[in-house]
């Protein structure tokens, strides 16, 4: 992706396929059919952390799912702004200790386990406990968009935001979303489906432009299941048009036009898991204020050099110096 011509293509790239004509109607209908009053459990954890309260959130998701999230909040009489964090594919929510940094700035943090992955959320009821990846991208694709696994995950995200926004201790007008890879995709989905989200930080987002992924080839473990479907179920690609059309309902680039809040995206130009061109397909459809930040030497990997401080600054409106020496050099 360091190739200048490829980067120029990326800056205006819209993706290989347009969204179906009924795309927005599909999502509006699914959201409208969710229960207006969402029952949930809020369980306090006794960690003896000064000036911080920790909760577990449990609620029923669609299609017999059960959703688990952690919630850490500073102890204050004021309503608190909240950051929703989403984890990478096959992973799980942040550890409790990872969430505490944001409480020092006065923010609550919610971190959700995606159903069927490595956390406590359950996919499809008691019969399907534990880590059921891989195959989640393609799950349900032969049966139509209503059966897609990620359709239910996206609705879990929407419901979680509604639950937290309705809590007395939360400032519903200051909600942000953040994540990397699958988490970056879900942070964007959060804002696309729920306009309560006022800011997004997405690092190398996943789940975009599936046709371009097929063209690039099977170099990525994350997308391997898409190629395995065709290799072992449809080697002549006779169902490719049907499958791509069905997957288009969960394609994040197709949701991006619904996002009107500010978005910060970080893209590693050497990423061979979530290809940069597919990330630009998302960025170029965003409808609101937006910026992308390129890291030419980075693949799909931990970005711990200056990135965490920058993300903290974006989400919390602070101005932490990346390095004390940099501060000295400015003086």
N, C-alpha and C positions, 0 to 999 in steps of 0.2 A: 504493500500500500504506500510505500515511500515513492513509488512511481508517480511523477507529477501529473501525468495524463489521467491516471486512475483517481487521484485526489480531485482533479478538476471535474471528472465525471461525478464523483461522490457529492460535490457541493450542490448539485442540482438534481441528483438522482431521486426518483419518486417510487422506485420499486418496480418489480416485473408485472404485477397484476393490480388492477383496481379493486376496491372493495365492492362486494355485491350491492345491488340497488337497495336491498332491504336490510343492509347492515345496521344502520342506526335504529331502525324499527325493531330488529331482533333484540338488541341490547335494551332498548327502552321497555320492551315487552317483558323481558326476563326480570328487570329491576322492578317493574310495576307489580309483578306477581309475587315478589318477596313479601313476607308478613310485615305489616306496618309496625306492629309492636313486637320487638325482638326479645325473646326471653334469653337470659344469660345468667351465668354464675360469676360472681366476683369474689375470689377467695384471697384473703390477706395472708401473706407469708411473714413469718416472724424471724427475720434475719438480724435484728438488732443493729441496723445501720442507722447512725444518727441522721436525723432530718430528712429521711427518705422512707417512703412506704412502697412495698412491693406487693403486687397482686398477680394472681392467675385469672385469666378470663376464659370461660368455657361457653360455647353455644353450639346449637345445631345448625349445620350448613345444609345446602341443597343436596338432593340425591343421597340422603341418609348419612351425610358427612358429619363429623364432629370436629369442631375447630378449637384449637388451644392457642393462647397467646400470653405473653408476659407483659406486665405493665409496671413501670417504675415511675414514681412521681415524687417531686420534692414536697415536703410538708410545709404548707403555707395556707393562709386564709384566702389568698387570691386564687382566682381561676387560672389554670396553667395552660400554656400552649403545649401542643403534643406533636411529636415526630413519630410517624409510622415507619418502622424498618422492616424490610423483606429480605430474605436470605437467598442464596444461590441454589441452583438445581441440585437435587439429591441431599440438600443440607438440612439445617434446622435453625431455629431462632437463636439470636445472640445469647450468650451466657449472661446471667444477671449482672456480673461485674462489668461486662462490656457496655452496659446501658447507663452506668452511673455517671460517666463524664458529662452527659447532657443535663443531668439534674443539677450540676453545679452552676449551670447557666440559667436555671429556673425552668427547664423544659421537662415534661413527661415524655417517656419513650414507650411505645408499644412495639413488640416484635412477635410476629405470627409464625407458627409452624405451618408450612404448606401441607395439606392432607396427603397421606400416602408417601411422605418422604421421611426424613430421619428424626423428626420430632414426635410430639404427642398427638397431633391432629390425625384423625382417622378418616380414611376414604371408604365410603360405602357401607358404613355400619360395622358392627362388632366382628363380622366375618372377615374383614380385611384390615387387620391390625398390622402395624409395623411398616417397614420400608418396602413399598411395592414398585419403586422405579427399577428398571427403566421401562420405556414404552409409553410414558405419559403424554408426550406430544401427540402421538398418533392414536391414542386410546379414544375410541368412539368415532373416529373419522369415517369409517365405512358405513356408519349408521346415521350420519347427518349432524349438523351443528348442535342440536339440542343434547346430543349424547357425548359431546367432547368433554374430556376430563378437565381441561383448563377453563371451560365455561363455568364450571362449578367453583374452581379456584378463584376466578375473577369475581364471582358473586360473593364468595367468602370475604374477599377484600372489601367489597362495597359494604357488606353487613357489619364487618368489624368497625369500619369508620363510623357508621351510623350508631353503633352501640356506644363507642367511646365518646363521640360528639354529644351524646345525650346525657352523659354523666355530669352531676352537679359540680364536680371539681375541675372540669375541663372547659377551656375557652374555645368554643366551637368555631370561632372566627380566626383562630391561629393554628391551623393544622397543616403539616408538611409530610411528604413521603420521600423515602430514601432507600436505595439498595444498589446492588451490583449483580450483573449477569441476570439470572432469573429475577433476582431482587430488583434490579434496575427496570426490568420489564414490568413487574408488579407495581413499582412506584409510579410508573407512567399510567398503568391501568387504573390505579387508585384515583388519579386526577381525571382520567378520561371518563370514568363511570360516576364519580362522586365529586361534584363541584365544590364540596366543602374544602377540598385540598387546595391550598393557596400557594404552594411552592413544591417543586420536585427537584431532587438531585438523583440522576441516573448514571451509573457507571457501566460501561460496555453492556447495554441491555440485550437480552436474549429474545427469542420468539418473534422474529421479524423476517419477512420477505422469503417465504419458504421456497418459492420457485428459484430464486437466485441461489439459495443454499444448495439445491439440487444441481444447478449448473456448475457451481464451484467444485463440488465433489465431496466425498466422505473423508474429510480430514479431521473431523471434530467428534469427540466422544458424545458431546451434548446432543448433536443432531444425528448420531449414528442410527438411532431407532427409525428415523424417517427413511434412511437408505435400506435398512433391514426389512422394512415393510415391502418395498418394491423388490428387493433381491429374493425374498423367500415367499412372498404372497402374490406379487404381480411383476414378474421379471420383464414382461413386455410393456410395462407402463400403460396398460389399457385403461386403468382407472385413474391415471395421473390428474386429468382435468377435474374429475369429481373430488379427489382427495384434496387437491390444492384449493378448490373452491370452498370445501368444508373448512379447511384449516384457515381460510381467509377470515373467518369470524373471530378467531383468536389471535390474528396477526396484529402485533402492536402498531405497526406502521398504519394500519387501517383505523386504529383507535386514536391516533395522534391528533387528528383534526378536531377532536372533542376537548382537547386540553388548551385552556386559555390562560392559565396561570404561568408565572415564570418557571422556566426549566433550565437547569444546568446539566450538561452532559459531558462526561469524560470518556474519550475514545483512545484506546491503544492501537496505534497504526500497524503493529505487528501481530494483532490478535488473529489467531487462526481457529478460534472456537466460535465466537460471535463476530463474524466478519465485519470489518469497518463499513463496507458498502451497505450492509443491511442495517447498520446503526444510523447511517446518514439517511436511509429511507424513512426512518422514524423522525429524525430531526427535521427534515425538509417538509414534513406534513404538520408540524406543530403550529398551532394557531396564535399563540401568545408570544410574550417576550422570551427570548431563548439565546443561549450561548453554548458553543461546544469548545472543548479544551483538548488539544491533541497531545499525546505522549508518544513520540515516534519510536522509541526503543522498547516500548512495553507490549507484551503479549497479553493473553487472558490470565492475569496473575495478580497477586496482591500488590496494591499500589500504596506502599507505606511511606514513600519518600515525599513529604510535603502534602500529600493528597488528603490525609485525614484531617490535618489542620485546616486546609482550605474548605473541605466539606463542612467542618464544624463552623467555620466563619459564615458560610452561606446559610446554613440552617439556623444559626443562633444570632446572626447579625453582630458577631464579635469581630475582633481584628487581631488575632493571635499571630505574632511573627513566626515565620517558619524556622528561623534560625537566629540565635542571639548574635552571631557574627555578622549576619546580614544587617541587623539593626545597627551594629557598630559601624559598619561600612557606610550606612546612610548618613551618619552624623557628621 
